[in-house]
């Protein structure tokens, strides 16, 4: 699947999630909960999208293997 828009969206969401986890780890500050409320339906959707993006990005390993085999 060569869908650059979906790849870019998934990567952006995963980066936002990674930054949020970094803030939690370093400063005990959950940016998503701060902006959207603690476990509100909006924050739960954001967390779910981050998780789905991470699962989707696992497929990037196929791209890495295909490039490495060239």
Secondary structure, DSSP 4 states (H G I P E B T S, - for coil): ---HHHHHHHHHHHHHHHHHHHHHHHH---HHHHHH-TT-HHHHHHHHHHHHHHHHHTTHHHHHHHHHT-
